[in-house]
Amino acid sequence: MPKPQRAVRVAFDQLGTQKAKRRLLRDASRPEELRDHAFRRMIFAIPAGKVSTYGKVAAAAGYPQYHRAVARLLRTELPDQLPWHRVLGAGGEIKLDGAAALEQRARLRAEGVRFHGERVDMEKHEHLFRTWEIYP
């Protein structure tokens, strides 16, 4: 009899994990003023010539796992309200398509950011958030 109980427990854990993931994705797709304000602060803290990732901006703002919410904010914010071009995908990859990707690449190059193929040289250009930037 122990096998059916274990199978039920594993299925229950998977269901709980799936529900939590759906809830996180749903929350990230909605604007939330305090969270978005924290993301804006972190994005403004990235100096010219430096970059960060969606995930690191989210984590520095106090919302780990909300990288999609950072992307949503940048996608819905008025043009040129934020230095959007300094936020990249994991590993320094530009996640935009077409003309937007070309513009992001051009803006980064104008700030002196170097690329290795399609990715930014993160060793040289990654901005590391400092404690006083993270906690007000």
Residue pairs with C-beta under 8 A, 6 or more apart in sequence:
24 65
24 66
25 68
27 66
27 69
28 66
28 67
28 68
28 69
28 72
29 68
29 69
29 72
31 72
31 73
31 76
32 69
35 61
35 63
35 66
35 69
36 69
36 73
38 61
38 62
38 63
39 57
39 58
39 61
39 63
39 69
39 70
39 73
40 73
40 82
41 61
41 133
41 136
42 52
42 57
42 60
42 61
42 129
42 133
42 134
43 57
43 70
43 74
43 82
43 83
43 84
43 86
43 87
44 82
44 83
45 127
45 129
45 133
46 52
46 57
46 83
46 86
46 87
46 127
47 127
48 83
48 86
48 111
48 112
49 111
49 112
49 113
49 125
50 86
50 113
50 125
50 126
50 127
51 86
51 87
51 88
51 92
51 108
51 113
51 120
51 122
51 125
51 126
51 127
52 60
52 86
52 87
52 88
52 126
52 127
52 129
53 67
53 87
53 88
53 89
53 90
53 91
53 92
54 67
54 68
54 70
54 71
54 87
54 88
54 89
54 90
54 95
55 64
55 67
55 70
55 90
56 129
57 67
57 70
57 87
58 64
58 65
58 66
58 67
58 69
58 70
60 129
60 133
60 134
61 134
62 134
63 69
70 87
71 95
74 82
74 84
74 87
77 84
84 104
85 103
85 104
85 107
85 108
86 108
86 127
88 94
88 95
88 120
89 95
91 119
91 122
92 119
92 120
92 121
92 122
92 125
92 126
93 118
93 119
93 120
94 101
94 104
94 105
94 118
94 120
96 104
105 115
108 115
108 120
109 115
113 120
113 121
113 125
114 120
114 121
114 124
114 125
115 121
